Amino acid sequence: DPSPWKGISLVGKMKRWGTLALVFVALALATADEPAAEDAPGYVSPEAPKSAIFFDNFDSGMGEVWHKSVIENDEEELMYAGEVGVEEPSSSVEEGNLGLVLKSAAKRHGVAATFSQEFKPEEGFVVQYEVKLQNGLECGGAYMKVLSFDKGFSGDQLAEKTPYTVMFGPDKCGGTNKVHFIFRHTNPKSGEVEEKHLTNPPQIKADKLRHLYTLIVREDNSFEILIDQKSVRTGSLLEDFDPAVNPPKMIDDPEDLKPEDWVDDEYIPDPEASKPEDWDEDAPEYIVDPDATKPADWLDDAPEVIDDPDAEKPDDWDDEEDGDWEAPKIANPDCASHGCGEWKAPKIKNPEYKGKWEHPMIKNPDYIGEWAPRQIENPHFFEDSEPHKMTSMGGVAFEIWTMQNGILFDNVLIATDEEEAKAFAAATFGVTSKLEKKNEAGSAIGAFFNDGITWYSEQYMQNPVVTIGATIGVIVLIVFVPCYFCLCRGGDEEETPAGEKEEEEEEETEEGEEGEADRAADKKGEKAEEKDQPKFTEIAEGEEGESETVKEKSGAGKRKGKKNKKE
């Protein structure tokens, strides 16, 4: 044998074939992981919608727009020590698509940007931005504050108490898992500012993919929250917040106090009832059964466990090194049938037990009712029918504490036209999100196959004969068995004997001739139609009988052939 396999054992050949198979699979996977050039369109930095009050996609960095807070705490340390930067995500799918990243774990981050001019939300507005939790989120926030307008405010002076108009976005820690929507409302009479918190807020998306959070506040005081362009919460500014926008018209009189002689106990202990003389509160609930007797075969002196009589000292046991050998203990089999040890009578429920005596309750004859203070008009009452006209806005900020780093923000938008914001989201987030999901799916498939190859390699190195044999068996089951049933057998028909096969060929020849006659009749009818319609009718009627006769013969021949074939 002049081949390069000459002199190599069967096991050696199988090892070489296995190695080649692993190489081909690895090359195929490596090629599959490389996206085609046409599948990765070039990224184009988006432009702001026409109705944008503020927009930043961070593709030009922080520039002169965003400023990191330099506020210090009481110990003259930076209040917001977390590092902030602008960069691509760690698993980027679009070269040049940058975002604002909070880069420090277990730190407070503070960064803000101001609008070019004051924005008064008279006719509704949209707050929209993207979040990518690159390292997940166990405890921390990823919300954004829309700051109230302050002509003298500078982003580097951002602090925890910097006034804001709206706070919106995800927050998760411990039992908290919600998308915040808080707006600050000023009482026009008292001047007091209250935070109005959305009741029943939706939950956040805590995975590592990019997500889009959208808040729409409309002129009719309705609102809508969307995540990834899908509505997750709707409601009214007047009905779905705590505390409510409008205070109650009537309130409790703070000067009205409950009278000292007011009786609000509806039931009282019966003063005429007394504990019966024979009531024994000290009687035990359970007593020893007086009728119980010790069984006659009870073994008082027998131990509950004994040495295992079947156990033997091991031959290699060395008393000097291992100590004195002791047989293992087992339950005494005599105890199971007779009972062993000290006998104790069982306990039963005490028929004399009554428990602690309690007074029976009766209706209180002096009961007046539940006391409540009288109601007076609320001196601070007002009715705001247009809460959508919120405090003027002047900037946006990320003022966040988080245990996880790598939180990325992108395409921050404050606008007045929700349709434009929707179209903008589709053109930006819609495209990037699809690419990320596709990349995620490809990575998952690649990881699956890589794990499979690793496992296969380990099995192959440990036992190549069994591994290759099992592989061949799987290939036979997957490929050759279906091929055998689909191609080799050709169905359930049995082979036709030689004599019957000749008869079938003759019948097929007759069918062919009858088919020619059939077509000739059809052509004859067509020619008659071209010349004269009535004439065609007569010819067609004459030919129809002939055609039917031919068809009947042909059909009979076919049925006969099938019958012979079946027989």
Backbone torsions as a table, in degrees:
resi	resn	phi	psi	omega
1	ASP	NA	108.3	-176.5
2	PRO	-81.2	-1.1	-175.7
3	SER	-68.0	161.5	178.4
4	PRO	-68.5	-9.0	-179.9
5	TRP	-88.7	-2.0	-175.8
6	LYS	-63.1	133.6	177.1
7	GLY	84.7	-0.7	-179.2
8	ILE	-97.0	135.4	-178.9
9	SER	-69.7	167.4	179.1
10	LEU	-58.9	-43.2	179.7
11	VAL	-62.8	-41.0	179.5
12	GLY	-62.9	-42.4	178.2
13	LYS	-62.8	-42.4	-179.5
14	MET	-64.5	-37.4	176.4
15	LYS	-61.7	-42.9	-178.6
16	ARG	-66.2	-43.5	178.4
17	TRP	-63.5	-40.3	178.6
18	GLY	-62.2	-42.0	179.2
19	THR	-63.3	-43.8	178.4
20	LEU	-61.4	-40.2	179.7
21	ALA	-62.9	-43.1	179.1
22	LEU	-63.1	-39.5	179.1
23	VAL	-63.1	-45.6	-179.5
24	PHE	-63.3	-42.7	179.7
25	VAL	-63.9	-42.8	-179.9
26	ALA	-62.9	-41.9	177.7
27	LEU	-63.3	-40.3	179.7
28	ALA	-63.7	-42.6	179.6
29	LEU	-66.5	-39.8	179.6
30	ALA	-63.5	-39.3	177.7
31	THR	-67.5	-39.7	-178.8
32	ALA	-66.3	-30.4	-178.6
33	ASP	-72.9	-17.4	-178.7
34	GLU	-88.4	111.5	-179.1
35	PRO	-67.3	146.2	177.7
36	ALA	-67.6	152.5	-176.7
37	ALA	-60.9	-36.7	-178.4
38	GLU	-73.7	-15.6	179.5
39	ASP	-83.4	-7.8	-177.5
40	ALA	-122.4	78.4	-178.6
41	PRO	-64.6	150.4	-179.0
42	GLY	-66.7	141.7	-179.0
43	TYR	-80.5	135.2	176.4
44	VAL	-119.4	123.1	-178.2
45	SER	-62.0	123.8	-175.2
46	PRO	-72.8	153.9	176.1
47	GLU	-99.1	156.2	-177.7
48	ALA	-69.5	142.5	173.5
49	PRO	-62.0	158.3	-176.7
50	LYS	-62.3	-32.8	-176.5
51	SER	-88.6	9.9	-175.8
52	ALA	-68.8	129.2	170.1
53	ILE	-85.6	-36.1	175.7
54	PHE	-149.6	140.0	176.7
55	PHE	-152.9	139.1	172.7
56	ASP	-153.1	129.3	176.7
57	ASN	-106.0	1.5	174.4
58	PHE	65.6	8.8	-179.2
59	ASP	-68.7	-17.8	177.7
60	SER	-104.2	12.9	-179.1
61	GLY	83.8	-169.2	179.9
62	MET	-77.9	-31.9	176.0
63	GLY	53.6	-141.4	178.2
64	GLU	-95.9	6.7	-176.2
65	VAL	-87.9	-49.3	-174.9
66	TRP	-101.0	139.4	-179.3
67	HIS	-132.8	133.3	177.1
68	LYS	-80.0	136.6	-178.5
69	SER	-66.7	139.3	178.2
70	VAL	-115.6	17.8	179.0
71	ILE	-63.6	139.6	179.4
72	GLU	-110.0	154.8	176.8
73	ASN	-86.7	-171.5	-177.1
74	ASP	-65.1	-22.2	-179.9
75	GLU	-94.4	15.8	178.7
76	GLU	59.3	35.1	173.3
77	GLU	-111.4	153.5	179.4
78	LEU	-59.4	126.9	177.7
79	MET	-65.7	-37.9	-178.3
80	TYR	-114.1	86.2	-175.5
81	ALA	-87.0	-6.5	-179.0
82	GLY	-67.0	138.0	-179.6
83	GLU	-78.8	138.9	-180.0
84	VAL	-124.9	137.9	178.6
85	GLY	-149.8	170.3	177.0
86	VAL	-117.6	122.5	-176.4
87	GLU	-162.0	171.0	174.6
88	GLU	-74.9	154.3	174.7
89	PRO	-64.1	157.8	-178.3
90	SER	-61.2	-31.0	176.9
91	SER	-114.8	69.9	-174.2
92	SER	-73.7	139.5	177.0
93	VAL	-115.0	-6.2	178.8
94	GLU	-137.6	111.5	-179.5
95	GLU	-65.7	127.7	179.7
96	GLY	95.5	-7.1	178.6
97	ASN	-86.4	100.3	-173.7
98	LEU	-99.7	163.7	177.3
99	GLY	-148.6	163.3	176.7
100	LEU	-83.3	125.7	-172.7
101	VAL	-120.5	129.9	170.7
102	LEU	-87.0	113.8	-164.6
103	LYS	-102.7	-1.2	-176.1
104	SER	-115.2	136.3	176.8
105	ALA	-89.2	148.4	177.5
106	ALA	56.0	40.7	179.4
107	LYS	-135.8	160.3	172.9
108	ARG	-93.6	136.6	179.2
109	HIS	-118.2	139.2	177.8
110	GLY	-143.1	116.8	179.1
111	VAL	-146.8	139.6	-173.9
112	ALA	-143.0	157.2	175.3
113	ALA	-137.7	146.9	-178.5
114	THR	-108.0	151.8	176.6
115	PHE	-74.5	159.8	177.1
116	SER	-71.6	-23.3	177.4
117	GLN	-156.2	165.4	-179.6
118	GLU	-64.9	140.6	178.4
119	PHE	-119.3	120.1	176.7
120	LYS	-103.5	111.0	-176.3
121	PRO	-77.0	75.5	-177.0
122	GLU	-80.1	-31.9	-172.8
123	GLU	-122.9	28.5	-179.8
124	GLY	92.9	167.9	-177.2
125	PHE	-162.4	170.0	178.9
126	VAL	-128.8	131.8	171.7
127	VAL	-114.8	124.3	-173.5
128	GLN	-147.7	135.6	175.1
129	TYR	-161.7	162.4	-179.6
130	GLU	-104.2	145.6	177.8
131	VAL	-131.2	135.9	174.3
132	LYS	-130.5	110.1	179.6
133	LEU	-86.3	85.5	-170.8
134	GLN	-64.5	-26.1	177.5
135	ASN	-118.0	25.0	-178.2
136	GLY	73.8	-173.3	178.8
137	LEU	-148.9	107.9	177.1
138	GLU	-96.2	-41.9	179.9
139	CYS	-152.4	111.5	179.7
140	GLY	157.7	178.0	-179.3
141	GLY	-116.2	159.8	173.1
142	ALA	-141.4	32.2	-177.2
143	TYR	-91.1	167.0	-179.4
144	MET	-125.5	142.2	175.7
145	LYS	-104.9	132.7	170.6
146	VAL	-96.2	108.9	-171.0
147	LEU	-74.4	147.6	174.6
148	SER	-71.7	151.2	-176.2
149	PHE	-69.0	130.4	175.1
150	ASP	-145.1	110.8	-174.2
151	LYS	-57.2	-31.9	-176.9
152	GLY	-95.1	7.2	-176.8
153	PHE	-77.1	141.2	174.6
154	SER	-125.8	140.4	-175.4
155	GLY	-57.9	-31.5	-178.6
156	ASP	-75.3	-2.0	177.3
157	GLN	-105.5	14.6	179.0
158	LEU	-58.7	133.8	178.6
159	ALA	-139.7	170.6	-178.6
160	GLU	-60.1	-33.9	-176.9
161	LYS	-94.9	10.0	175.2
162	THR	-61.2	124.2	-176.1
163	PRO	-61.2	138.5	175.9
164	TYR	-129.3	160.3	178.1
165	THR	-98.9	-42.2	-179.5
166	VAL	-135.6	138.0	169.6
167	MET	-120.5	125.3	-172.9
168	PHE	-144.2	135.4	173.8
169	GLY	138.6	178.8	-172.6
170	PRO	-76.5	148.2	177.0
171	ASP	-150.2	133.4	-176.8
172	LYS	-148.9	127.4	173.8
173	CYS	-173.1	125.3	-179.4
174	GLY	60.0	-123.7	179.5
175	GLY	-81.9	-3.7	179.2
176	THR	-88.1	126.0	175.8
177	ASN	-154.0	90.1	-174.4
178	LYS	-156.6	160.2	172.2
179	VAL	-96.4	111.2	-178.7
180	HIS	-67.8	141.1	161.6
181	PHE	-140.5	102.5	179.8
182	ILE	-123.7	133.4	171.1
183	PHE	-129.3	145.1	-178.4
184	ARG	-94.4	129.5	-175.0
185	HIS	-123.8	136.9	-178.2
186	THR	-102.0	128.0	174.9
187	ASN	-72.4	117.8	-175.5
188	PRO	-67.9	-16.9	-179.7
189	LYS	-93.0	-48.1	-176.6
190	SER	-91.2	-18.7	-176.2
191	GLY	77.2	2.6	-179.4
192	GLU	-74.2	137.8	178.6
193	VAL	-102.9	127.8	179.5
194	GLU	-120.3	143.9	172.7
195	GLU	-86.8	127.0	178.8
196	LYS	-104.4	115.9	-175.6
197	HIS	-100.8	133.8	177.1
198	LEU	-64.2	131.9	174.4
199	THR	-85.6	147.5	-179.7
200	ASN	51.7	56.5	179.3
201	PRO	-71.1	155.5	177.9
202	PRO	-74.0	163.9	177.9
203	GLN	-86.3	160.4	-176.0
204	ILE	-86.6	170.2	169.7
205	LYS	-99.2	109.0	-171.3
206	ALA	-99.9	9.5	178.5
207	ASP	-79.9	-173.7	-174.0
208	LYS	-98.0	8.4	177.9
209	LEU	-84.8	167.1	177.0
210	ARG	-76.4	135.9	178.2
211	HIS	-133.8	148.8	-177.4
212	LEU	-110.5	124.7	178.0
213	TYR	-110.1	126.2	-176.7
214	THR	-129.3	132.8	173.8
215	LEU	-120.7	126.7	178.0
216	ILE	-119.3	122.4	174.0
217	VAL	-112.9	124.5	-173.5
218	ARG	-107.1	166.7	-175.8
219	GLU	-66.3	-22.2	179.6
220	ASP	-90.1	16.2	179.0
221	ASN	72.2	9.7	174.3
222	SER	-86.1	160.0	176.9
223	PHE	-140.0	161.5	177.8
224	GLU	-148.6	135.3	176.1
225	ILE	-112.2	130.5	178.1
226	LEU	-121.8	142.3	171.1
227	ILE	-122.7	122.6	-177.3
228	ASP	56.8	42.0	175.9
229	GLN	66.9	16.7	176.4
230	LYS	-117.8	130.9	-177.2
231	SER	-68.3	129.9	-179.9
232	VAL	-122.2	-12.1	180.0
233	ARG	-162.9	132.2	174.5
234	THR	-130.9	162.7	179.0
235	GLY	170.7	-162.2	-176.6
236	SER	-126.4	141.2	176.4
237	LEU	-64.8	-24.0	-177.4
238	LEU	-86.7	-17.2	-170.9
239	GLU	-122.4	-19.6	-169.0
240	ASP	-114.4	27.1	-178.7
241	PHE	-130.4	151.0	-179.2
242	ASP	-129.9	124.7	-6.2
243	PRO	-69.8	163.3	-178.0
244	ALA	-64.6	154.5	178.9
245	VAL	-59.7	-50.0	-177.8
246	ASN	-95.3	128.3	-179.6
247	PRO	-72.6	164.0	178.7
248	PRO	-67.5	147.0	-179.8
249	LYS	-71.9	-35.1	178.9
250	MET	-115.4	141.7	179.8
251	ILE	-134.4	166.3	175.2
252	ASP	-66.5	139.7	177.0
253	ASP	-74.0	114.5	-177.9
254	PRO	-65.5	-17.1	-178.8
255	GLU	-94.7	-6.3	-179.5
256	ASP	-87.9	113.9	-176.8
257	LEU	-109.1	153.4	179.5
258	LYS	-70.2	128.0	179.2
259	PRO	-62.4	147.6	-178.2
260	GLU	-65.7	-30.8	-178.4
261	ASP	-92.9	11.9	-179.9
262	TRP	-72.6	127.8	-179.6
263	VAL	-105.8	113.2	178.9
264	ASP	-120.5	19.0	173.1
265	ASP	-92.2	110.1	-175.8
266	GLU	-71.4	-30.9	-179.9
267	TYR	-126.9	147.5	178.9
268	ILE	-136.7	159.0	175.3
269	PRO	-63.3	140.7	179.8
270	ASP	-66.1	113.3	-177.1
271	PRO	-68.3	-19.4	-178.2
272	GLU	-89.9	-10.4	-179.6
273	ALA	-82.0	146.2	178.1
274	SER	-144.6	156.9	-177.7
275	LYS	-70.8	130.4	177.6
276	PRO	-58.6	148.2	-177.2
277	GLU	-63.7	-32.4	-178.0
278	ASP	-88.9	9.2	179.7
279	TRP	-80.4	113.7	-178.4
280	ASP	-104.0	102.8	-179.1
281	GLU	-74.1	-18.6	-176.9
282	ASP	-91.5	-3.3	-179.6
283	ALA	-64.1	134.0	-179.0
284	PRO	-71.1	153.0	-179.7
285	GLU	-73.5	-31.3	179.6
286	TYR	-125.2	144.5	177.9
287	ILE	-131.5	164.5	177.6
288	VAL	-70.2	135.2	179.9
289	ASP	-65.3	112.7	-177.8
290	PRO	-70.0	-19.0	-177.6
291	ASP	-92.0	-5.0	-177.5
292	ALA	-77.5	139.7	177.2
293	THR	-130.3	152.3	-179.9
294	LYS	-71.3	134.1	177.6
295	PRO	-59.6	146.7	-176.6
296	ALA	-64.6	-32.6	-177.5
297	ASP	-93.4	14.3	-179.1
298	TRP	-67.0	132.4	-177.5
299	LEU	-98.6	96.1	-176.6
300	ASP	-67.0	-37.6	-172.6
301	ASP	-96.2	-3.5	-178.0
302	ALA	-76.7	136.2	178.5
303	PRO	-73.9	153.7	179.7
304	GLU	-77.3	-25.0	175.6
305	VAL	-127.6	148.5	-179.4
306	ILE	-136.6	166.0	174.8
307	ASP	-67.1	141.3	178.0
308	ASP	-66.4	114.2	-176.9
309	PRO	-69.3	-19.4	-178.5
310	ASP	-89.7	-8.7	-178.1
311	ALA	-75.5	143.2	179.5
312	GLU	-127.8	148.8	178.7
313	LYS	-69.4	129.1	180.0
314	PRO	-59.6	147.9	-178.9
315	ASP	-64.5	-32.8	-177.0
316	ASP	-91.4	12.8	-179.6
317	TRP	-74.7	127.9	179.6
318	ASP	-112.2	112.2	-177.3
319	ASP	-61.6	-33.2	-178.0
320	GLU	-70.7	-38.1	-178.5
321	GLU	-90.8	-39.7	-174.0
322	ASP	-95.9	-10.8	-177.9
323	GLY	87.2	179.8	179.8
324	ASP	-67.8	132.4	-179.4
325	TRP	-79.8	135.7	177.6
326	GLU	-126.4	135.3	179.1
327	ALA	-68.4	145.7	177.2
328	PRO	-66.8	153.8	-178.2
329	LYS	-91.2	145.2	174.6
330	ILE	-133.9	161.5	177.2
331	ALA	-65.1	138.0	-179.7
332	ASN	-67.1	114.9	-178.2
333	PRO	-62.6	-24.5	178.9
334	ASP	-68.9	-27.4	-179.4
335	CYS	-69.0	-30.4	-178.9
336	ALA	-67.9	-32.6	-176.4
337	SER	-98.4	-27.0	-176.5
338	HIS	-115.9	-40.7	-172.1
339	GLY	103.3	137.4	-174.6
340	CYS	-131.3	163.9	174.7
341	GLY	80.3	-167.7	-179.0
342	GLU	-67.9	128.3	180.0
343	TRP	-85.8	135.2	177.3
344	LYS	-129.2	133.6	179.5
345	ALA	-66.9	141.6	178.2
346	PRO	-70.8	161.1	179.9
347	LYS	-102.4	151.2	178.5
348	ILE	-130.5	166.3	178.0
349	LYS	-64.0	132.2	-179.7
350	ASN	-74.3	115.7	-179.6
351	PRO	-66.7	-16.7	-179.2
352	GLU	-95.0	-1.2	-176.3
353	TYR	-73.2	132.0	178.4
354	LYS	-127.9	-19.6	179.7
355	GLY	83.2	-168.9	-178.8
356	LYS	-75.8	134.2	-179.6
357	TRP	-80.3	137.9	179.7
358	GLU	-127.7	146.1	177.8
359	HIS	-65.0	137.0	169.6
360	PRO	-72.1	149.7	-177.8
361	MET	-98.0	143.1	176.2
362	ILE	-130.2	163.2	178.2
363	LYS	-63.2	133.1	-179.5
364	ASN	-76.8	116.5	-179.5
365	PRO	-68.2	-19.0	-179.5
366	ASP	-96.3	6.1	-176.2
367	TYR	-63.6	128.6	179.4
368	ILE	-100.3	-41.8	-177.5
369	GLY	138.4	175.6	179.2
370	GLU	-71.7	128.3	-178.2
371	TRP	-85.2	143.3	175.3
372	ALA	-145.8	143.2	179.7
373	PRO	-67.8	154.4	179.2
374	ARG	-70.6	155.4	-178.3
375	GLN	-94.4	139.9	175.8
376	ILE	-131.1	164.9	177.6
377	GLU	-69.2	137.1	179.7
378	ASN	-72.6	116.2	-179.1
379	PRO	-66.3	-18.7	-179.7
380	HIS	-103.8	15.8	-177.5
381	PHE	-68.1	141.3	172.1
382	PHE	-153.0	167.9	177.9
383	GLU	-133.8	108.8	178.0
384	ASP	-97.9	110.9	-178.8
385	SER	-92.3	-1.7	-177.8
386	GLU	-134.6	61.3	-179.3
387	PRO	-67.6	-13.3	177.4
388	HIS	-66.4	-20.4	175.8
389	LYS	-83.1	77.7	-173.5
390	MET	-80.4	178.2	177.7
391	THR	-58.8	141.4	-179.6
392	SER	-54.0	144.3	-177.1
393	MET	-107.8	147.7	-177.4
394	GLY	-139.2	2.1	179.9
395	GLY	177.3	178.9	176.9
396	VAL	-132.0	154.1	-178.7
397	ALA	-152.7	149.7	169.3
398	PHE	-112.5	102.6	-179.0
399	GLU	-117.4	93.8	-162.3
400	ILE	-137.9	142.0	166.4
401	TRP	-111.8	134.2	-177.9
402	THR	-149.7	146.0	176.7
403	MET	-85.3	-18.9	-178.8
404	GLN	-108.4	137.6	175.7
405	ASN	-93.9	-179.4	176.1
406	GLY	80.7	16.0	177.5
407	ILE	-76.5	122.1	-175.8
408	LEU	-111.4	135.3	176.3
409	PHE	-117.3	145.3	-178.2
410	ASP	-152.9	156.4	174.9
411	ASN	49.0	57.8	177.5
412	VAL	-74.8	125.1	-174.2
413	LEU	-137.6	129.2	167.4
414	ILE	-118.9	120.2	-174.2
415	ALA	-143.1	173.4	-179.4
416	THR	-111.6	-14.8	-177.1
417	ASP	-110.3	110.9	-176.6
418	GLU	-70.3	-28.9	177.8
419	GLU	-68.4	-39.8	176.0
420	GLU	-64.6	-41.2	178.4
421	ALA	-63.0	-37.9	178.8
422	LYS	-64.8	-45.7	179.3
423	ALA	-65.2	-39.4	178.3
424	PHE	-62.9	-41.4	179.2
425	ALA	-62.3	-41.0	-179.8
426	ALA	-64.7	-37.1	-176.7
427	ALA	-79.0	-19.7	-178.1
428	THR	-110.5	-74.8	-179.1
429	PHE	-59.1	-41.6	-178.2
430	GLY	-56.5	-40.8	-178.1
431	VAL	-74.8	-50.3	-176.9
432	THR	-63.9	-39.7	-179.4
433	SER	-62.3	-42.2	178.8
434	LYS	-62.2	-41.8	179.4
435	LEU	-64.4	-40.2	-179.9
436	GLU	-65.8	-42.5	179.9
437	LYS	-65.0	-38.7	178.1
438	LYS	-64.7	-42.4	178.9
439	ASN	-65.4	-39.3	179.1
440	GLU	-64.3	-43.2	179.7
441	ALA	-64.3	-41.9	178.6
442	GLY	-63.3	-39.7	178.6
443	SER	-64.8	-39.5	-179.6
444	ALA	-65.6	-42.2	179.1
445	ILE	-65.4	-43.1	178.9
446	GLY	-61.4	-42.0	178.7
447	ALA	-63.7	-38.7	179.0
448	PHE	-61.3	-47.9	-178.7
449	PHE	-69.1	-37.0	178.0
450	ASN	-62.3	-42.2	176.7
451	ASP	-63.2	-39.2	178.6
452	GLY	-63.8	-41.6	179.6
453	ILE	-65.7	-40.9	179.1
454	THR	-60.8	-46.2	179.7
455	TRP	-62.5	-44.5	-179.4
456	TYR	-61.6	-40.7	-179.8
457	SER	-62.9	-41.7	179.4
458	GLU	-63.2	-43.5	179.0
459	GLN	-65.0	-38.3	-178.8
460	TYR	-64.9	-41.1	-179.5
461	MET	-69.8	-32.2	-178.9
462	GLN	-76.7	-42.9	-177.4
463	ASN	-149.2	83.3	-174.9
464	PRO	-63.4	-36.5	-176.7
465	VAL	-63.5	-49.7	-179.0
466	VAL	-64.8	-41.3	-177.3
467	THR	-63.7	-48.3	-179.9
468	ILE	-66.1	-39.8	178.0
469	GLY	-61.4	-43.3	178.3
470	ALA	-64.2	-38.5	178.9
471	THR	-62.6	-45.7	178.7
472	ILE	-61.8	-41.2	178.4
473	GLY	-60.5	-41.3	178.8
474	VAL	-65.5	-42.5	179.3
475	ILE	-61.6	-41.8	178.7
476	VAL	-61.5	-44.9	-179.4
477	LEU	-63.7	-41.4	-174.8
478	ILE	-77.2	-39.5	-171.5
479	VAL	-101.6	-56.6	-168.2
480	PHE	-76.5	-35.3	180.0
481	VAL	-63.4	-50.2	176.3
482	PRO	-59.8	-38.2	179.0
483	CYS	-62.6	-38.8	-179.8
484	TYR	-61.2	-46.9	-177.9
485	PHE	-73.1	-35.4	-175.0
486	CYS	-84.5	-36.5	-171.5
487	LEU	-109.3	-46.2	-172.4
488	CYS	-72.9	-44.9	-176.2
489	ARG	-78.4	-33.8	176.3
490	GLY	69.1	30.5	176.6
491	GLY	101.9	-164.2	-175.0
492	ASP	-101.5	3.2	-176.1
493	GLU	-74.3	143.0	178.4
494	GLU	-88.0	158.0	-178.8
495	GLU	-68.4	134.5	-178.7
496	THR	-80.7	131.6	177.4
497	PRO	-59.3	160.6	-175.3
498	ALA	-62.7	-43.0	-179.1
499	GLY	-62.2	-46.8	-178.8
500	GLU	-66.7	-32.2	178.9
501	LYS	-62.3	-39.6	178.4
502	GLU	-65.1	-41.2	178.5
503	GLU	-62.6	-37.6	179.2
504	GLU	-65.6	-39.5	178.8
505	GLU	-63.2	-40.5	177.8
506	GLU	-63.6	-42.2	-179.7
507	GLU	-64.8	-36.8	178.1
508	GLU	-65.5	-35.9	177.5
509	THR	-64.1	-44.3	177.9
510	GLU	-61.6	-40.5	178.9
511	GLU	-62.4	-37.3	178.5
512	GLY	-63.5	-43.0	179.2
513	GLU	-64.7	-41.9	179.2
514	GLU	-64.5	-34.2	177.3
515	GLY	-65.0	-36.6	177.5
516	GLU	-64.0	-41.0	178.4
517	ALA	-63.9	-38.7	179.0
518	ASP	-61.0	-46.8	-179.8
519	ARG	-67.2	-34.8	178.8
520	ALA	-64.9	-40.7	177.9
521	ALA	-62.6	-39.0	179.4
522	ASP	-64.6	-42.7	179.5
523	LYS	-64.6	-38.5	179.5
524	LYS	-61.9	-41.4	178.2
525	GLY	-64.3	-39.1	-179.6
526	GLU	-64.6	-39.3	179.2
527	LYS	-66.0	-39.2	179.5
528	ALA	-63.4	-33.6	-179.3
529	GLU	-67.8	-36.8	-179.5
530	GLU	-65.7	-35.1	-175.7
531	LYS	-82.4	-55.3	-172.5
532	ASP	-151.9	124.1	-176.7
533	GLN	-61.6	-50.3	178.7
534	PRO	-58.2	-42.8	-179.5
535	LYS	-60.7	-38.6	178.6
536	PHE	-60.4	-37.6	-178.3
537	THR	-62.0	-44.0	179.7
538	GLU	-65.0	-44.7	-178.9
539	ILE	-63.6	-43.4	-178.7
540	ALA	-60.9	-37.9	179.5
541	GLU	-66.9	-39.8	178.8
542	GLY	-66.6	-44.0	-178.0
543	GLU	-70.7	-25.6	-177.6
544	GLU	-61.1	-40.8	178.4
545	GLY	-62.9	-44.2	179.3
546	GLU	-62.9	-42.5	-179.6
547	SER	-62.8	-42.4	180.0
548	GLU	-62.5	-38.2	179.0
549	THR	-62.5	-44.7	-179.8
550	VAL	-61.7	-43.7	-178.8
551	LYS	-63.5	-39.3	179.3
552	GLU	-64.0	-41.1	177.9
553	LYS	-63.6	-44.4	-179.3
554	SER	-61.2	-45.9	179.1
555	GLY	-60.9	-40.8	180.0
556	ALA	-64.1	-40.4	179.1
557	GLY	-62.2	-41.0	179.2
558	LYS	-65.7	-42.2	-179.7
559	ARG	-65.8	-38.0	179.2
560	LYS	-64.5	-41.9	179.6
561	GLY	-62.1	-42.2	179.1
562	LYS	-63.8	-38.7	-179.4
563	LYS	-63.5	-45.9	179.1
564	ASN	-61.6	-41.3	-179.0
565	LYS	-62.6	-40.2	-179.5
566	LYS	-66.2	-42.5	178.9
567	GLU	-64.4	NA	NA
